[in-house]
Amino acid sequence: MRTLLGVAMTIPLCWVSAAYGSGDYDTLADKTLKAFRCAKYAEMADVATQRDRLFQIAMDAGADTLKSMREQSVTEDSITNKNSAAAVVVTVVAKYHQSDDFILGRLFERSSRVALKIFEKGPPDTLGEYQKIARGQFDKEKCDQI
């Protein structure tokens, strides 16, 4: 986790991709949270190249999400699906009123906690089992296709 947080601190949030329209904040929010979660699976499975790639995707999509939400003045009241990824992002933004870096850090932490739920029944006995379970979840969620 320290590795990913260290990477997070070095990525400038001014890199906003032009690939997304301003009306696509819910799709971007989904992509942000999934890419952060998949980066955590990749970290646990010890697949550094995928971890770095997915983390960068999450940071870029997250910056785009926050920009899109600001441009459209999206609020908690304007989100119809309260279980959507956009609702999660808006809730974090409303709760903390902080910089984009801080908000993305909180989203990464939340996504990491969700990813760790694959071990709710208890930690595996060996590192190999731990990595196998994480890789299984990585494959199940088709993280390599993000």
C-alpha positions as CSV (number, residue, x, y, z in Angstrom):
1,M,0.0,0.0,0.0
2,R,2.9,2.4,0.7
3,T,4.1,1.9,-2.9
4,L,0.7,3.0,-4.3
5,L,0.4,5.9,-2.0
6,G,3.9,7.0,-2.9
7,V,3.0,6.8,-6.5
8,A,-0.2,8.8,-5.8
9,M,1.8,11.6,-4.3
10,T,4.0,12.1,-7.4
11,I,1.2,12.2,-10.1
12,P,0.1,15.7,-11.0
13,L,-3.6,16.0,-11.2
14,C,-3.5,18.5,-14.0
15,W,-3.3,15.6,-16.5
16,V,-6.9,15.6,-17.6
17,S,-7.7,13.4,-20.5
18,A,-9.7,14.8,-23.3
19,A,-11.1,11.4,-24.1
20,Y,-14.2,11.9,-22.0
21,G,-17.1,14.3,-22.4
22,S,-18.2,16.4,-19.5
23,G,-21.5,14.5,-19.2
24,D,-19.9,11.2,-18.5
25,Y,-19.1,11.5,-14.8
26,D,-20.9,8.4,-13.6
27,T,-18.9,6.2,-16.1
28,L,-15.7,7.9,-15.1
29,A,-16.5,7.4,-11.4
30,D,-17.1,3.7,-12.1
31,K,-13.8,3.5,-14.0
32,T,-11.9,5.3,-11.2
33,L,-13.1,3.1,-8.4
34,K,-12.7,-0.1,-10.4
35,A,-9.2,0.8,-11.5
36,F,-8.1,1.6,-8.0
37,R,-9.6,-1.7,-6.7
38,C,-7.9,-3.6,-9.5
39,A,-4.6,-1.8,-8.8
40,K,-4.9,-3.1,-5.2
41,Y,-5.5,-6.7,-6.5
42,A,-2.5,-6.4,-8.8
43,E,-0.4,-5.2,-5.8
44,M,-1.5,-8.1,-3.7
45,A,-0.9,-10.5,-6.6
46,D,2.6,-9.0,-7.0
47,V,2.0,-7.9,-10.6
48,A,3.8,-4.5,-10.6
49,T,3.3,-3.6,-14.2
50,Q,-0.5,-4.0,-14.0
51,R,-0.5,-2.2,-10.6
52,D,1.2,0.9,-12.0
53,R,-0.9,0.9,-15.2
54,L,-4.2,0.6,-13.3
55,F,-3.2,3.2,-10.7
56,Q,-2.4,5.7,-13.5
57,I,-5.7,5.0,-15.2
58,A,-7.5,5.5,-11.9
59,M,-5.8,8.8,-11.2
60,D,-6.5,10.1,-14.8
61,A,-10.2,9.0,-14.7
62,G,-10.5,10.4,-11.2
63,A,-9.2,13.8,-12.2
64,D,-11.6,13.7,-15.2
65,T,-14.5,12.7,-12.9
66,L,-13.8,15.6,-10.4
67,K,-13.5,18.1,-13.3
68,S,-16.7,16.8,-14.9
69,M,-18.6,17.0,-11.6
70,R,-17.4,20.5,-10.9
71,E,-18.3,21.7,-14.5
72,Q,-21.8,20.3,-14.0
73,S,-22.2,21.3,-10.4
74,V,-23.1,17.8,-9.4
75,T,-24.3,17.4,-5.8
76,E,-25.5,14.6,-3.6
77,D,-29.1,15.7,-4.4
78,S,-28.5,15.4,-8.2
79,I,-27.4,11.8,-8.0
80,T,-30.4,9.6,-8.6
81,N,-28.7,6.2,-8.0
82,K,-27.4,6.5,-4.4
83,N,-25.5,3.2,-4.8
84,S,-23.5,4.4,-7.9
85,A,-19.9,5.1,-8.1
86,A,-20.7,8.8,-8.7
87,A,-22.6,8.9,-5.4
88,V,-19.5,7.6,-3.7
89,V,-17.4,10.2,-5.2
90,V,-19.8,13.1,-4.5
91,T,-20.2,11.9,-0.9
92,V,-16.4,11.9,-0.4
93,V,-16.2,15.4,-2.0
94,A,-19.0,16.7,0.1
95,K,-17.6,15.2,3.3
96,Y,-14.1,16.4,3.0
97,H,-14.1,19.7,0.9
98,Q,-10.4,19.2,0.2
99,S,-8.0,19.2,-2.8
100,D,-8.3,16.8,-5.7
101,D,-5.2,15.0,-4.4
102,F,-6.8,14.4,-1.0
103,I,-10.1,13.3,-2.6
104,L,-8.4,10.8,-4.9
105,G,-6.4,9.5,-1.9
106,R,-9.6,8.9,0.0
107,L,-11.1,7.1,-3.0
108,F,-8.0,4.9,-3.3
109,E,-8.3,4.1,0.4
110,R,-12.0,3.2,0.0
111,S,-11.3,1.0,-3.0
112,S,-8.5,-0.7,-1.2
113,R,-10.8,-1.6,1.7
114,V,-13.3,-3.0,-0.8
115,A,-10.6,-5.1,-2.5
116,L,-9.4,-6.5,0.9
117,K,-12.9,-7.9,1.5
118,I,-11.8,-11.0,-0.5
119,F,-10.1,-12.0,2.7
120,E,-13.1,-11.6,5.0
121,K,-13.0,-15.3,5.9
122,G,-9.5,-14.9,7.2
123,P,-6.0,-14.5,5.8
124,P,-4.6,-17.3,3.7
125,D,-1.9,-19.5,5.3
126,T,0.8,-18.7,2.8
127,L,2.0,-15.9,0.6
128,G,1.3,-18.1,-2.5
129,E,-2.3,-18.6,-1.5
130,Y,-2.7,-14.9,-0.8
131,Q,-1.3,-14.0,-4.3
132,K,-3.4,-16.7,-5.9
133,I,-6.7,-15.4,-4.4
134,A,-5.8,-11.8,-5.4
135,R,-4.9,-12.9,-8.9
136,G,-8.2,-14.8,-9.1
137,Q,-10.1,-11.7,-8.2
138,F,-8.0,-9.7,-10.7
139,D,-9.0,-12.1,-13.4
140,K,-12.7,-12.4,-12.3
141,E,-13.1,-8.6,-12.5
142,K,-11.3,-8.5,-15.9
143,C,-8.9,-5.9,-14.6
144,D,-6.5,-6.5,-17.5
145,Q,-9.2,-5.1,-19.8
146,I,-9.5,-1.7,-18.2
